[in-house]
Amino acid sequence: MADPSPSESVRLETFNKWDFSDDFCFEVDQDRKITKLQCKVCSEHIVEIRKQARLRKISGKCLDGILAYVDGVTSYIHKSNVQRHVKSGTLHDWAKKTFSQNESIDNLETVQHNTSASSQSTSNPNPVKVNVNKSTIGELFEKTSKNQYTNHFTTALWLAMQETPMSDYQALIDLQKKNGVQFISGKHNDHSCREFIGFIAQAMREDIKQMLLCANFLSVEQDGTEARKTRDEKELVYAKIVVRGQPVEILLKCQRMSNFGGVTADSIKRAIDDAFSDYNVTGDRYINCLICASADGASVNVGRLSGALTTIMGEGRDWLLIIHCSAHRIELAVKDAFHEIADFQKVDDMMLNLYIFFKNSGKCWRMLLVIAEQLGVLVQRIPKASGTRFQVHKYRAIKSMIINFLPLCLFAENMIEAGNKVCKADQRAKLKGYLNIWLSYGYLASMHLYRLTLKQTAHLSYVAQTATPLVTDVVDAMKLTVNELNTLATNVDQDGSNDLPFPVTISEDGQQATITADATNLPATTRFKQANQLSEKQKKQAAKNVATIKEEFVLKKVHQGKQSVTRIKTKLIPAIAAQLDKRMDSFNDPIYKAMKIADHTQWDMSNPSYGLEEIKLISNHFAVSLAYHKFSLDMAITEWRGLKKLVASKFHHFQSKIGLWCQLFTHHHCQFPHIFLVIEIILCVAVASASVERGISVLNRHLTNSRLNMNNATLDDLLVLRVNLPTLVRCDPHYEQKLIDKAVRIYVDSKKRRSSMKRPSTTSVSELHTESQDDTFLPVPSSTVIKPTYNELTCVEEFLSLSDTEELSDSASLDSESDSDTDCESNSDSAESVNAS
């Protein structure tokens, strides 16, 4: 088409004075006249405008006149013509009011302003044109669409991480829209949320697949649970790998066992194989790289003849280590020993009775809070510690009993003296019996001794429950626990001053004892100090606000109580240590003892031959797996000597085992490829399956009464995201945003992408996306410090910080001079490159 005459167009200066000029982009010629005019609002929302036109039954020339401003008007650009397009009630006006303008339009105005300025300064007679149709508007449209989809995916991922029902998705979208966040229309329901979560889980599985294919060795962890009411058995399959020196436990799949024929050893074995095959870990790689399998002690898992893990070992994996979860073994050993101590059983019964008492009587609990508030002290709710519980739960419960001792005694005395209007007769009778038990020497001494015993066993249990415990960690912690228990058993106090949790004064005849019980708000203040990391001056200032109340109580049956304490210390506590030794006897096998070379703090630097026998033993046991990666024993021994010199010279200040290996694997992998294969085997051994138990807790929270019929595929997507995302974020702090971007890309490029979103003369998102993507994504490990604390009742012990949903990292922060964010390379690839050179 020929250029319009001057009478058919308007000058740029005049156009800029119009009130609606900001809604358009344009082209100008050398005379500063507009030769092409395009509507930014209609171009950005063309899909919604077409839908609205169908609803309004607008078609023919009327619709063509509106859509002409999408492709660009080149003739009769007058104010009256343009006003018809933007006037109130038109589709343009509807789109502008419905969809607020975003920052991308401002970017387009900057491009338009720069183009106009350049046309004034140039002497080129040819018109300066902006290709608004194929480049600027197309990129603007696709960028806006991508940002809106990112908002959808971010909201869906937040719902999955908060374990919130998908029916809340629409309410969250509406709330964000009120705050100015833009979303794609028609994607506000729970079905869209489920679709977005599926794509995010697909993106994460692709990353996990690359991690499994790059890992040199694998360990499997599994456990099952039965869903409430539906009685549908679910099996969780985990894989443990080593990523640049950092052991990582990843949930592979939540299997529905009815699809495999029920809960038998053969069906569990097929469920494990199916989980690995979904990530392309099959064939020789699956056979040769699997070095360890861990589960609880059920015969269907670790049966000597036909257990599921035994069957996996029988498929040509003679080197496979089958480990009964050390955390479960510790709990069973302690539980068996405590059953023989009747005094400890009485304390358990009292904790259960108090839990039920305050649970069934909200009025009594409020009265206890009122008494504590009047005293100005802290009172803690007693948790449920009955049934199968880890030692940490029991320790937390008995610690609450001692902290609440003073408020509980005063509460019981007041309730007993009160009338029926305040407390029922049966409740007063119970409290009277409880108070008689509390004020007996034997009960209070047993409770104190129970806490001291649990403190040692709970720490051992905590070590086994950490995210990635090593064999040496569990063995060292068990030795320390046994020594502490033996010390506690031999520490017999004649005057009884150390038998009680409070200061005590015993009468001359030894028949009566007076304790000075105290209560304080110090535990809450201590947690406040730790959480906020106050300075010493601030801590001293906060300590002035501590309130301490003391009260004297007279204890009965002192002589019988002392005899009971002596009997527990001399006979029953040593029995606990013996049970632990018996349960953990399998770790005395030579292959497990040889794994101490992964603990650099135990290296004998003065002995040149230290570690050589251990390396030979491990390489002989895992000869097939190491040969799959072209391992050389002679090269490993040579590298071991150099590795010891390197650690002694540059890394002697490292205390964390995992922190050291993260640094060495990251920065010195090519220097020691063969010995690092041996170290990787040690790091990859699954000592415990506590992570699977935490995954089961997440599964049970998802299967609420209103979600029992959830599809297993949807449940699997939710668990993969909820369990694995915190682990991968600890490895790479930016992984969450990378995951969302990748999921949006997969969604846009998939077949489910609506064809109506692909406008003519525009570029697809995949073509516009210039950000480099790493198809072999491996998270970069990062370490955190876990500092042990020791403050008896007024502190929060380190093993109390372990929850059912959080995994703790046992690696320390790295203060080495070198810090690299490069991607992790496969050990086998590095080994091959060294051999080739």
Residue pairs with C-beta under 8 A, 6 or more apart in sequence:
1 74
1 75
3 29
3 35
4 35
4 74
4 75
4 76
4 77
6 31
6 33
8 75
8 76
8 77
9 33
9 34
9 35
9 75
9 77
10 33
10 34
10 77
10 78
10 79
11 31
11 32
11 33
11 34
12 26
12 28
12 32
12 33
12 34
12 116
13 32
15 21
15 26
15 34
15 77
18 79
18 82
20 82
20 83
20 86
22 109
23 39
23 40
23 41
23 86
23 92
23 96
24 37
24 38
24 39
24 40
24 69
24 82
25 37
25 38
25 40
25 108
25 112
25 130
25 132
25 136
25 137
26 34
26 35
26 36
26 37
26 38
26 112
26 130
27 34
27 35
27 36
27 127
27 128
27 129
27 130
27 132
28 34
28 35
28 115
28 116
28 119
28 127
28 128
29 35
29 127
29 128
30 119
30 124
30 125
30 126
30 127
30 128
32 119
32 120
34 77
35 74
35 127
36 72
36 73
36 74
36 129
36 132
37 69
37 72
37 73
37 74
37 77
37 82
38 69
38 70
38 71
38 72
38 73
38 132
38 133
38 137
39 69
39 70
39 85
39 92
40 105
40 108
40 137
40 140
41 92
41 95
41 96
41 99
41 101
42 49
42 66
42 67
42 69
42 70
42 91
42 92
42 95
43 70
43 137
43 140
43 141
44 99
44 105
44 137
44 140
44 141
44 144
45 95
45 98
45 99
46 67
46 70
46 141
46 759
47 756
47 757
47 759
48 95
48 98
48 99
48 185
49 66
49 91
49 94
49 95
50 756
52 91
52 94
52 95
53 59
53 63
53 66
53 91
56 91
58 66
58 91
65 85
66 85
66 90
66 91
66 92
69 85
69 92
71 133
71 761
72 132
72 133
73 81
84 90
85 92
86 92
86 93
87 93
99 182
100 180
100 182
102 144
102 147
102 182
104 140
104 143
104 144
104 147
105 140
107 140
108 136
108 140
111 130
111 136
112 130
115 128
115 130
118 128
119 127
119 128
122 128
130 136
133 761
134 761
134 762
134 763
137 762
138 759
138 761
138 762
138 763
138 768
139 763
139 768
141 759
141 762
142 762
142 763
142 764
142 765
142 768
143 768
144 182
145 184
145 757
145 765
146 744
146 748
146 765
147 182
148 182
148 183
148 184
149 184
149 744
149 747
149 748
150 740
150 741
150 744
151 176
151 181
151 182
151 183
152 173
152 183
152 184
152 187
152 192
152 196
153 196
153 199
153 200
153 740
153 743
153 744
153 747
154 740
155 169
155 172
155 173
155 176
155 193
156 169
156 193
156 196
156 197
156 200
157 196
157 197
157 200
157 721
157 725
157 736
157 739
157 740
158 172
159 165
159 166
159 168
159 169
159 172
159 193
159 197
160 197
160 200
160 717
160 718
160 721
160 722
161 721
161 722
161 725
163 698
163 701
163 702
163 718
163 722
165 706
165 707
166 190
166 193
166 194
166 197
167 190
169 188
169 189
169 190
169 192
169 193
170 188
170 189
170 190
173 183
173 188
174 188
176 183
177 183
186 192
194 714
195 752
196 743
196 747
197 714
197 717
197 718
197 721
198 713
198 714
198 717
199 743
199 746
199 747
199 750
200 717
200 721
200 739
200 740
200 743
201 716
201 717
201 718
201 720
201 721
202 743
202 746
203 739
203 742
203 743
203 746
204 720
204 721
204 724
204 725
204 728
204 739
205 278
205 279
205 720
206 742
207 728
207 739
207 742
207 777
208 250
208 252
208 279
208 724
209 279
209 280
210 775
210 776
210 777
210 778
211 241
211 243
211 248
211 250
211 777
211 778
211 779
212 218
212 239
212 241
212 276
212 279
212 280
212 281
213 279
213 280
213 281
213 285
214 776
214 778
214 824
214 825
214 826
215 241
215 242
215 243
215 289
215 826
216 242
216 289
216 629
216 677
216 680
216 826
216 827
216 828
217 241
217 242
217 289
217 290
217 291
217 625
217 680
217 681
217 684
218 239
218 240
218 241
218 276
218 281
218 289
218 290
218 291
218 684
219 239
219 240
219 241
219 290
219 291
219 292
219 293
219 294
219 684
219 685
219 686
220 237
220 238
220 239
220 240
220 272
220 276
220 290
220 292
220 293
220 294
220 312
220 686
221 237
221 238
221 239
221 240
221 249
221 293
221 294
221 295
221 686
221 689
221 691
221 692
222 235
222 236
222 237
222 238
222 268
222 271
222 272
222 293
222 295
222 301
222 308
222 689
222 692
223 235
223 236
223 295
223 296
223 689
223 692
223 693
223 696
224 233
224 234
224 235
224 236
224 257
224 263
224 268
225 233
225 234
225 236
225 696
225 699
225 700
226 232
226 233
226 234
227 233
227 234
227 703
227 708
228 700
228 703
228 705
228 708
229 705
229 708
230 708
230 709
232 256
232 257
232 258
233 256
233 257
233 258
233 262
233 263
234 254
234 255
234 256
234 257
234 699
234 715
235 254
235 255
235 257
235 268
235 271
236 251
236 253
236 254
236 255
236 692
236 695
236 696
236 699
236 719
237 251
237 252
237 253
237 254
237 255
237 271
237 272
237 275
237 276
238 249
238 250
238 251
238 252
238 689
238 691
238 692
238 695
239 249
239 250
239 252
239 276
240 247
240 248
240 249
240 250
240 292
240 468
240 684
240 686
241 247
241 248
241 250
241 684
242 248
242 665
242 680
242 683
242 684
243 731
243 778
243 779
243 781
243 824
244 662
244 665
244 666
244 669
244 778
244 780
244 781
244 824
245 658
245 660
245 661
245 662
245 663
245 664
245 665
245 666
245 683
245 781
246 468
246 658
246 661
246 662
246 731
246 781
246 783
246 811
247 467
247 468
247 658
247 683
247 684
248 468
248 727
248 731
248 779
248 781
249 467
249 468
249 686
249 691
249 727
249 807
250 724
250 727
251 695
251 719
251 720
251 723
251 724
252 275
252 276
252 278
252 279
253 274
253 275
253 278
253 716
253 720
254 699
254 712
254 715
254 716
254 719
254 720
255 271
255 274
255 275
256 712
257 263
257 267
257 268
257 271
260 267
260 268
260 270
260 271
260 274
261 267
263 300
264 300
265 300
265 301
265 303
265 306
265 307
265 308
265 310
265 311
266 308
266 311
268 300
268 301
268 308
269 308
269 311
269 312
272 308
272 312
273 286
276 282
276 286
277 286
281 289
284 628
285 628
287 315
287 316
287 317
288 624
288 625
288 628
289 625
289 628
290 312
290 317
290 320
291 319
291 320
291 321
291 622
291 625
291 681
291 684
291 685
292 320
292 321
292 322
292 323
292 684
292 685
292 686
293 309
293 312
293 313
293 320
293 321
293 322
293 323
293 686
294 322
294 323
294 324
294 325
294 686
294 687
294 688
294 689
295 301
295 302
295 308
295 309
295 324
295 325
295 689
296 324
296 325
296 328
296 689
297 324
297 325
297 328
297 329
297 332
299 307
300 307
300 308
301 307
301 308
301 309
302 309
302 310
302 322
302 324
303 310
304 310
307 322
309 320
309 322
310 322
312 320
313 320
313 322
319 621
319 622
319 623
319 624
319 625
321 591
321 685
323 586
323 685
323 686
323 687
323 688
324 586
325 464
325 688
325 689
325 690
326 464
326 469
326 474
326 584
326 587
326 687
326 688
327 390
327 461
327 464
327 465
327 688
327 689
327 690
327 693
328 688
328 689
329 583
329 584
330 391
330 457
330 460
330 461
330 464
330 580
330 583
330 584
331 388
331 390
331 391
331 461
332 583
333 576
333 579
333 580
333 582
333 583
333 584
334 391
334 457
334 461
334 576
334 579
334 580
336 579
337 572
337 575
337 576
337 579
338 344
338 345
338 348
338 576
339 345
340 572
340 575
341 568
341 572
343 442
343 443
343 446
343 450
343 564
343 568
344 446
344 450
344 453
344 568
346 437
346 443
346 446
347 398
347 401
347 443
347 446
347 447
347 450
348 385
348 386
348 394
350 401
350 434
350 437
350 443
351 382
351 385
351 386
351 397
351 398
351 401
352 384
352 385
352 386
353 430
353 434
354 382
354 401
354 408
354 434
355 382
355 383
355 384
355 385
355 386
357 364
357 427
357 430
358 364
358 365
358 368
358 381
358 382
361 427
364 411
364 415
364 423
364 427
365 381
367 411
367 414
367 415
367 422
368 379
368 407
368 408
368 411
369 379
371 407
371 410
371 411
371 414
372 378
372 379
372 407
372 519
375 406
375 407
375 410
375 519
375 547
375 549
376 521
376 547
376 549
377 406
377 407
377 519
377 520
377 521
377 547
377 548
377 549
378 403
378 519
378 520
378 521
378 522
378 523
378 524
379 403
379 404
379 407
379 519
380 400
380 403
380 404
380 523
381 400
382 397
382 400
382 401
382 404
383 393
383 396
383 397
383 400
384 397
385 393
385 394
385 396
385 397
385 398
390 458
390 461
390 465
391 454
391 457
391 458
391 460
391 461
392 458
392 461
392 462
392 465
392 799
392 800
392 802
394 454
394 458
395 451
395 454
395 455
395 458
395 797
395 799
395 800
396 800
398 447
398 450
398 451
398 454
399 451
399 793
401 447
402 447
402 448
402 451
402 501
402 793
403 519
403 523
403 793
404 519
405 438
405 501
405 502
405 517
405 519
406 517
406 518
406 519
406 549
406 551
407 519
408 438
409 435
409 438
409 439
409 517
409 551
409 553
410 551
411 431
412 431
412 432
412 434
412 435
412 438
413 435
415 422
415 423
415 427
415 428
415 431
416 423
416 428
416 431
416 432
416 435
418 428
423 431
436 556
437 443
438 444
439 553
439 554
439 555
439 556
440 555
440 556
440 557
440 561
441 500
441 513
441 555
441 556
441 557
441 558
441 560
441 561
441 562
442 557
442 560
442 561
442 564
442 565
443 561
444 500
444 501
444 515
444 555
444 561
445 496
445 499
445 500
445 561
445 562
445 564
445 565
446 564
446 565
446 568
447 501
448 499
448 500
448 501
449 499
449 565
449 568
449 569
451 501
452 488
453 485
453 488
453 573
453 576
455 797
456 481
456 484
456 485
456 488
457 481
457 576
457 580
458 797
458 799
459 477
459 481
459 797
459 798
459 799
460 477
460 478
460 480
460 481
460 580
461 799
462 798
462 799
462 802
463 469
463 473
463 474
463 477
464 474
464 477
464 687
464 688
464 690
465 688
465 690
465 799
465 802
466 473
466 690
466 802
466 808
466 810
467 691
467 727
467 807
467 808
467 809
467 810
468 658
468 683
468 809
468 810
469 687
469 688
469 810
470 595
470 598
470 599
470 657
470 682
470 683
470 685
470 687
471 587
471 592
471 595
471 598
471 682
471 685
471 687
472 595
472 596
472 598
472 599
472 602
472 657
473 657
473 687
473 810
474 584
474 587
474 687
474 688
475 584
475 587
475 592
476 599
478 580
478 584
478 587
481 577
481 580
482 577
482 580
482 581
485 573
485 574
485 576
485 577
486 573
486 574
486 577
488 569
488 573
489 569
489 570
489 573
489 574
489 577
490 569
491 498
491 569
492 566
492 569
492 570
493 499
495 506
496 504
496 506
496 513
496 558
496 562
496 565
497 503
497 504
499 561
499 562
499 565
500 513
500 515
501 793
502 515
502 516
502 517
502 518
503 515
503 516
504 513
504 514
504 515
504 516
504 555
505 513
505 514
505 515
506 512
506 513
506 558
507 513
507 514
510 558
510 559
511 558
511 559
512 554
512 555
512 556
512 558
513 554
513 555
513 558
514 552
514 553
514 554
514 555
515 552
515 553
515 555
516 550
516 551
516 552
517 550
517 551
517 552
517 553
518 548
518 549
518 550
518 551
519 548
519 549
520 546
520 547
520 548
520 549
520 794
521 545
521 546
521 547
522 546
522 548
522 794
523 793
523 794
523 795
523 796
525 542
525 543
525 545
525 546
526 791
526 794
526 795
526 796
527 796
528 542
529 538
529 539
529 542
530 789
530 796
534 542
555 561
586 592
587 593
590 617
591 617
591 618
591 621
593 614
594 613
594 614
594 615
594 617
594 618
595 614
595 618
595 682
595 685
596 602
596 614
597 603
597 611
597 614
597 615
597 678
597 679
597 682
598 657
598 661
598 679
598 682
598 683
599 657
600 647
600 651
600 654
600 657
600 660
601 655
601 657
603 610
603 611
603 644
603 647
604 610
605 644
605 648
608 641
610 644
611 640
611 644
612 637
612 640
615 633
615 636
615 637
615 640
615 675
615 678
616 633
618 678
618 681
618 682
619 626
619 631
619 633
619 636
619 678
622 681
625 681
626 677
626 678
626 681
629 677
629 827
629 828
629 831
630 828
630 831
630 832
630 835
631 674
631 677
631 831
632 674
632 835
633 674
635 674
636 674
636 675
636 677
636 678
639 671
639 672
639 673
639 674
639 675
640 675
642 671
642 672
643 664
643 672
643 675
646 664
646 668
647 654
647 660
647 664
650 816
651 660
651 663
651 664
651 816
653 815
654 660
654 663
654 812
654 814
655 812
656 783
656 810
656 811
656 812
657 811
658 683
658 783
658 809
658 810
658 811
658 812
659 783
659 811
659 812
659 813
659 814
661 679
661 683
662 781
662 783
662 811
662 814
663 814
663 816
663 818
664 672
664 676
665 676
665 824
666 781
666 820
666 822
666 824
667 816
667 818
667 820
669 676
669 825
669 827
669 830
670 830
670 833
670 834
673 827
673 830
673 831
673 834
674 831
676 827
677 827
677 831
680 827
691 807
693 804
694 723
694 804
694 805
694 806
694 807
695 719
695 723
697 804
697 805
698 719
698 722
698 723
698 804
698 805
699 715
699 719
702 710
702 715
702 718
702 719
702 722
703 710
703 715
725 735
725 736
725 739
726 806
726 807
727 807
728 735
728 739
728 779
729 735
729 736
730 782
730 784
730 809
731 779
731 780
731 781
731 782
732 738
732 779
732 780
732 782
733 782
735 779
738 777
741 771
742 773
745 765
745 766
745 769
745 773
747 753
748 764
748 765
748 766
749 764
749 765
749 766
758 764
774 823
776 823
777 823
778 823
778 824
779 824
780 821
780 822
780 823
780 824
781 811
783 809
783 811
783 812
783 813
783 814
784 809
784 811
784 812
784 813
785 812
785 813
786 798
786 808
786 809
786 810
786 812
787 798
788 798
789 795
789 796
789 797
789 798
790 797
801 808
802 808
